[in-house]
Amino acid sequence: MAENNASKPSFARWWRQVLFVPVLHSKWLTAEARARLTERVTSAERGHRGEVFLIIENQLPIQEAYYMDCRERAIELFSEYHVWDTEENTGVLVYVNICEHKLEIVADRGISAHVSPTVWRAMCEKAVTGIAKQKTEESVGELLDEVGQVLRQYYQLEDNPSGNELSNTVVFLK
């Protein structure tokens, strides 16, 4: 049975984006915090052939927020940033939406063949709990570590001959 990923139109979601004030909610994401998270991405990529890509976004694009939820946005960014374009189809996008207090993981078909969506969902829920306790950077960092552990479990390799296929730098969409 195919899963229906289409989100329902929502005025509430749209209004949250309209009323969101980024400077009040993204103070934690300093240049130093981005550098530490970039290092966590680099660390999460060691010891396996997978690729981890982190995008943090203040809010959904207002013109799309009525129709698009965070899951659909993550899938759109997965495509836009070519996370799917790795040699063994082992790209994993971690998407954080500050306004919606949501995290999404989108995994390419190579890793999705091994890891159930419920595993990714449980990892996201754990991180969201930490974010609710005002431990955003720590929670996202721990999530990145867990993603790296999952990739090592299925694609372990001490030395990756393909190298780094995607940038490790955190993408911050204001």
Rosetta blueprint (number, residue, H / E / L):
1 M L
2 A L
3 E L
4 N L
5 N L
6 A L
7 S L
8 K L
9 P L
10 S L
11 F H
12 A H
13 R H
14 W H
15 W H
16 R H
17 Q H
18 V H
19 L H
20 F L
21 V L
22 P H
23 V H
24 L H
25 H H
26 S L
27 K L
28 W L
29 L L
30 T L
31 A H
32 E H
33 A H
34 R H
35 A H
36 R H
37 L H
38 T H
39 E H
40 R H
41 V H
42 T H
43 S H
44 A H
45 E L
46 R L
47 G L
48 H E
49 R L
50 G L
51 E E
52 V E
53 F E
54 L E
55 I E
56 I E
57 E E
58 N L
59 Q L
60 L L
61 P L
62 I H
63 Q H
64 E H
65 A H
66 Y L
67 Y L
68 M L
69 D L
70 C H
71 R H
72 E H
73 R H
74 A H
75 I H
76 E H
77 L H
78 F H
79 S H
80 E H
81 Y L
82 H L
83 V L
84 W L
85 D L
86 T L
87 E L
88 E L
89 N L
90 T L
91 G E
92 V E
93 L E
94 V E
95 Y E
96 V E
97 N E
98 I L
99 C L
100 E L
101 H L
102 K E
103 L E
104 E E
105 I E
106 V E
107 A E
108 D L
109 R H
110 G H
111 I H
112 S H
113 A L
114 H L
115 V L
116 S L
117 P H
118 T H
119 V H
120 W H
121 R H
122 A H
123 M H
124 C H
125 E H
126 K H
127 A H
128 V H
129 T H
130 G H
131 I H
132 A H
133 K L
134 Q L
135 K L
136 T H
137 E H
138 E H
139 S H
140 V H
141 G H
142 E H
143 L H
144 L H
145 D H
146 E H
147 V H
148 G H
149 Q H
150 V H
151 L H
152 R H
153 Q H
154 Y H
155 Y H
156 Q E
157 L L
158 E L
159 D L
160 N L
161 P L
162 S L
163 G L
164 N L
165 E L
166 L L
167 S L
168 N L
169 T L
170 V L
171 V E
172 F E
173 L E
174 K L
